[in-house]
Amino acid sequence: MNIKQAKEHIKNSVRLYLKKDEYGEYRIPVVRQRPIFLLGSPGIGKTAIMEQIAQELGIALVSYSMTHHTRQSALGLPFITHKNYKGLEFDISEYTMSEIIASIYEVMEQSGIEEGILFLDEINCVSETLAPSMLQFLQYKVFGRHKVPDGWVIVTAGNPPEYNKSVREFDVVTMDRMKLVEVEADYATWKEYALSQGIHNAVTTYLDMKKNDFYRVETNVGGKSYVTARGWEDLSATMLLCEEEGLVVDETLVAQYLHNGKIVKEFTAYYELYNKYKKDYKVEEILAGTNSAQVVERARIAKFDERLSLLGMLLDKLESEMKENLEKSDYLTDLMKLLKIIRTLYEKDHSTSVQTQIENQITNRQKIMESMTNAGTLSSEDKRKHRAVVRFLETAQKKLRMEDYDDAAAFAMLKADFDAEVARMKEENSRIQARLHNLFAFSEVAFMDGNEVLVLVTELTVNAFSSRFIGLYGSEDYQRHNEDLMLHERQDDIMREIEALEL
């Protein structure tokens, strides 16, 4: 299965493991909650999906790479204790609590969240001295004499033997006590993730044309050459920062992330061409609807790969604006709920001023952020939303301290500031809708009935932000072309059915 399917399978398993009956007992007894073993090639996103699962389920996450652990750190350190058995005294060995188990209790205490996922990566690459204890842990969920707390689901991950010489194969007894989930690299699935994470457009447009370069592990005369999803993502982050700082992205930099000489050369050459397209076509002018006839003509006669790159640049710019607008909308929706709470509490209890209510809400929001951070479940999107809410309240707090507002005036000031932000968001929303229309208008003239328009509609559909934006605010251009696309697909289906008939 691909990584997206694996994520859903693991997420559903965790939900089932944590399901309780009316007495608060787990429906699947803890002893029957098999650890999940996620087996897949390196760098395809195994760790990333665990973070997503914890965030989506609202539970905690503790992650460890087992290659970094010795027997002592995993099991705890030995010490001598004195015991008395039926009048006889003995000195016996005990163990301190495992660092891994202790981390779970620390997260529970700091976050207040009692359930979570213990994720152990590189589980089949542990040291020789730790291997017997690890097998015992997978069977009985115990490190030394300390058990994983109830309510914590164990998920492990590892690489197949062909990718790592230190891999130890588990015996049948151990495998029979785990749920095996095998996952393979899949570009189409990763692209969905890439679009949501803002991966550099040059990476995705290059891989759209050369999908076989997405994930490759080969053995040649010079040793291992490899390119992974992790490598592309890390390269993307560096490229974005280099562009901000005006630094050059060359083969030397690309080779630090992609360990395949041929792919390094081809991607670097494409990136140079990508920047040339970006400069020549003036993406901003196309989206603003002020592009020249020369730009349209150049796009019309360009080769398909150049047209695809141009379309990717246009979509990247527009979809990032849609993402920012939707995040602003989500933040304002959250803020509106909070302001209603402030108003309701003030109306019920006039002894607590609006300013005090604001201070309380800032404190509460900061505690939520701290709890989620300690639990390892605060996504970057939620972090930005919470920080925006806190920033709005802190700005209001400063205004109230500078001038003498009564409570009615204080809340009126809050509402006025909120309304102003909503108005700015709606203005930006209209601007983006106009830019989307300009993109379709340009594509219809420059690409006419070419496949590029179909690519445009498809990309807007599969991207989480553009599909949500269009779903909320509509687009006549998108709707018209989408209907044409569906009609075209239906005609193709009918023709295939006719061809399949035996007459």
N, C-alpha and C positions, 0 to 999 in steps of 0.2 A: 504494500500500500504506500501511498505518498504521505508526506509529512502532515498534510491537512487531515487526511483520513485517520492517521495515527493520533493526532490531537483529539479528534472527536471520540475515538475509541477510548482513549485514556480518560478523557473528561467524563464520559458516561460511566466508566468503571469507578472512578473516584466518587461520583454522585451516588452510585449504588452502594458502595462501601460505607458511605456516611449516612445512608438512609436509616432512620430509627422507627421503632414501633411506638405505641401510645405510652409505654412505660420508660421511654428513653433509651432502650436497648438497641444496639445495632442489628438490623434485620439479617445481615450476613455477619455471623459471629467473627470477632477479630481473628480467631485462629484459622478461619476459612478465607480470610481476605488475602489472597495470594499477592505477593509483590509482583509488580509489572516490570517486565524486562524489555526495554526498547532497544532493539538491535538494528544498527544502521551505519553506513559509512560516515567518516568524520566530516564535520563542518556543514551538515545539512539542516541544522536548526533544532536539534533535540533539546538543548537547554532552553532555547527561546520559547518553545511551545509549553514548557513547564511553567514558565513565568506567566504566559498568557492564560493557562488553565487556572492557576491560582488566582489571578486577577479577576477572571470571569466568574469564578465560583465564590469569591470573597473569603478565601481561606488563606492560611499562612504558607510560606515556602521556605524550607531550609535546604540549601544545596551544598554538596561536597564533591570534590573530585578525589576518588579513592587512590589514585596514583600518588597523591601527596601524603598519604597516611602510613604510619608505621603501626606495628601491632600495639605498641603502647598508647599511641594517641587514639586509636580506634576503640581499644578495650579498656583503657585506663591504666594507671600506674599501680604496681603491686605495693602493698605495705603489710606489715605483720601486726596481727591483733591477737589478744589473749582471750581464750574461751574456756569455759568450765562445763564439762559434760559428765553428769552423774558423779560429781565429786572429783573427777579427774581434770587436771588443767593441761591445756595445750596451747601452743603458739601456731597459728594458721595464717595462710596467705589470703588477703582480701585485695580488692581492686577499687581504686577511685572510679568515679563515674566517667564513662566514655565521653570524650570531647564532643562527639556527634550527638549523643543523647542529651548532654548538658546544653548544647546549642538549641535543641528543641524547647527545653524548659525555659531557657532565657527568652526565646522569641515569644512563647506563650505569656510570660510575665510582662514583657515590655509592650506587647501589642494588645493583650487582653483577648486574643483569638485562640481558642482551645483546639481547633482542628486544622489540619494542614497536610502538606505533602513533604515527605523526606525524599529528596532526589539525590541519588548517589550515581555519579557519572564514572565512566571507565571501570565499571564494577568487575569486569573480567580481566583486568590488568593489575590486580593487587599484587603486592610482594609475596614471595613464597612463604614468609613467616605469618602473614596475615590471612592467607588463603583458607586454612581450615576454619578460622573464626568467622570469616566472611560467609562460608557455606552454612555454618551454624546460624548466622544471622538471617540469611535468606529463608531458612527453614523455620526458625523459631522467633525471629524479630527481637533477638537479644544480643547485646554486646557485653561480654563479660557476664555480670550478674544483673545488668540493668536493661530493662525492657523498653521498647519504643512505646510512648504513651498511647492509650486508646484514642482513636479519632485521628491518628496520623497514618496516612496511606504511604506505603513504600513504593517508589518508582525508581527503577535503576536503568542505566543505559550503558551500552558498550559497542565496540566496533567488531566487525567480523575479522577472523584471523588473517585474511589476506591484506588487511590494512595496518596491522600491528603485530610485530613479532612477539610481544610479551603477553599476548592474549592467552588466557587459560580457558579451555573448554569445560563447561560444567557437566557433571555426570547426570545420568538419567534421573536419579533420585532428586537432585536439586532442581533440574528443569521441570520435573513433574509437580513442583511446589510453586512454580511461577507462571505468570501469564506472559507468553512470548508475543511481542508485536514487532514484526520486521518491517522496516521502512526503507524506501529507495529515493534517490534524488529525482526530482521532477520539476522541470523549469516552469511549466504553466502554473503549478501550485506556488512555487517560490515567487513568481512575478506578482501574484495577488498580494503576497506579503510585502514585496519590494515597493509596490505602489502605495501601500498604507504607511510604510516607514520612510518614504521620501528618498528612496535610493536614487542616485544620480541618473538622470535621463540617458546619458551617454552609455551607461552600463546596460540598461534595459533595451534600448534601441539596438545596440550592438548584439545582444543575446537574442533579440527577436529574429535577427537575420542569421545568427550562428548559434543555434540552440545547443549543438553538440559541444560548444565551448563552455557551457554552464558548469558542468561537473565532469572532471576527467582525472583519472589516476592511472598512470602508465609506468611501466618499468622499461628503461632503455639503457643504452651503453653508459650514459652518465649517471645512472641510478634512477631514483624515483622522480617523476615529474607529476605535479598535481595542481589542480584548480578546483576550489570548493566554493560552496555558497557563502561560507563564512569569509573567504578571501574576497569575493566580489563585494560583500557588504562593508567590510573594513576598508577596502580600497575606495569605495564610494564616499565614506565618511571623510577620508583624507582628501579626496579630490574636491569636495565641497568646501573644505576649509582652505585648501590651496587657492581656490578661485577667489575666496573672500580676501585672502592676503596677497593676491597677485603673484603667487609662486607657480613655478613651472611644473607641470605633470609630464614626466618623461619616462623612458623605458626603465631607467634606474629605479624610479619610485614604483612603477607598476610591478616590476619584478620582485619587489618586497612582499607583494600580496598574491601574485599569480605565479606559480612556479612551473611554468611551461613556456619555453623560449618562443615558440611559434605564436602562441596566443598573446604573449606579451607584446611582440612586434605588431601583430595585426590589430590588437586593441589600441595600442598607442597611436598607430597610424590613423585608425578610425577616429580617435578622440581629436586629433589635429584637424581632420576633415570636418568633424562635428562642429568644432569651434569656427571653422571657416563658413560653414552653412549658417551658423547662428549670426555671424557678422553680416554676411551677404544678404540674408533674407529679411533681417530686421523684424524679428518676431513680435516685438512690442507694437510696431506699426500695423502688422497684420491683425492683431487682436483689437487694436484701436480703430480698425477700419480705415486707416489712412495710407495703406500700402500703395505702391506705384504699379502701373500697368506692366513695367519691366519685371517686377518681382513675380507677378502672376504668370507672365510668359515664361520666365525661367523655370518656375515650378511645373508648368505645363509640359515642357519639353525635357525635363530632367529624367534621369533613370529612376527605376522604382526604389532602389536603396536610398537615393538622395531624397526622394519624396517622402519615404517612410521616416527618415531622420528628421526632416522638417516637421512632419506631422507629430512626431514624438516630442520635439521641442515645444511646439504650440500647446500640446496637451499637458505637458509637464508644467508649463507656466500657469495655464488656466486651472488645472486641477489642484495645484498648490494654493491658489487663491480661494478656490472652493473649500478646501480643507480648513484654511484659516477662518473663512467666513462661518463655516459650520461650527468650529470650535468656539467662536465668539457667540454664536447663537446658543450653544449648550451652556456656556458660562453665564449668559444673561438669563437663561431659563432657571439655572440653579440659584442665581442671585435673586431673582424675582421671588422664588419660594422662601428664601431667607428673609427678604424684606417683609413679606407677609407675616412671617413668624414674629419679627420685631414689632410690627404694628399690632398684631393680636395680643402679644404679651403686654405691650404698653397699655392697650385698651382695657385689659383685665386688671392690671396692677399699675396704677399711676405713681406708686411709690418708687418704681424703678424707672429712671430716666431713659430716654432714647439713646443717649450717649453711653450709658452703662450697658444697655442691651447690645450696642455695637461692640463694645469691649468684650462682652461675654461671647458673642458670636465669633470674634476674631480668635479668642482663646480656644473655643470649641473646634473651629476649623483647623487650627494649628495642631490640636491634639489628634484629630482625625488623620491628618497628614503624617504625624509622627508614628501613630499606631500602624498605619498602612505601610510606611517605610520600614518599620521594625519587622513587620510580617512579611516583607518582600513582595507585596502585592500592589504597590503604587505604580501604575502605568505612567508613562511620560505625558499622555493626554490628560489623565486625571490630575497629575501634578500641576500642569499648566492651568487647568480649570480652577483648582483650589487656590493657587497663587494669585490668579486674577481676581477671585472673590475677595481674598484677604487684602490685596492692593486697593480695591475699590473701597472697602470698609476703612482701611487705614487712612486713605485720602480724605474720606468723609470725617473721620475722627479728628484729623488735623484742622479741618475747616471749623469744626464745632469748638475746638479749643481756642482758636484764634478770635472768634466772635461769640457774643453772648446770645445764643439761640434758646428760645423756650422749646418745649418738646414738640409742639405742633409745627413750629418753623423748622425744627431739626428734621422731622420726618418729611416735610415738604421739600427740603433741600435734598434729602436722599432720593426722593422720587424724581425730582428735576434732573439730577445727575444720571439716574438710571434711564430716564426717558431720552436724555441726550445721547447716551450710548446706544440705545435701541435705534434711534434715528440714524446714527452713523452706520450701524450695522445694516439697516435697510437700504441706505444709500449705496453702500458697497455691494449689497446684494443685486441691486438694479444694474450697477456697473458691470458686474460679472455676467449677468444675463445678456447684456448688450455685447460683451466680448465673446460670449458663446455663439451668439447670432453671427457676429463678424467671422468667426472661425468657420462656421458652416457656409457662409456666403463666399468666403475665399476658396474653400475646398470645392464647392460646386463649380466655380469658374476655372480654377487651376487644375483640378483632377477630373472634373466632369463626371462621367459614369465609371471611373476607374475603381479599382479595389480599395484605394485609399479612403474613400468615403465609407465603405463598409468597415474598414479598420477603425475609422473615427467613431462610428456608432458603437462598434463592439467594445472599444476601449472605454468609452463613456459608460457603457453598461456594466462592465466587470470591475471598474474602479469603484471602491466603496464610497468615496467622497463625492465623485461626480454623479453616480447613480442616486445617491441620497439627495444631493442638491437638486437634481432634475426632478426627482420624485416629490420633493417639497414645493418647488417653485415653478416647475414646468418648463418646457421648451418646445415650441411649435416645430422648429427645425428638426430637433431630435425625434419628436413623435412622428413626423412625416417620413423621415428616412428609416426609422425603425419599422414602421408599417410596410414600407417598400421592401426592406430586408426580410421581414417575416413572410411576405407574399412570395418573394423570390425563393426562399427556402422551401416553402410549401409546394411551389411549382417543381422544384428539383425533386422533392419527395414523391410527387405524383409521377414524374417521369421515371424515377427508379422503380416505382411499383409497376408501371406499365412494362418496363423492360424485363422485370422479373416474372411477368406472366408467361405461361407456356401456352401459346395459341396454336 
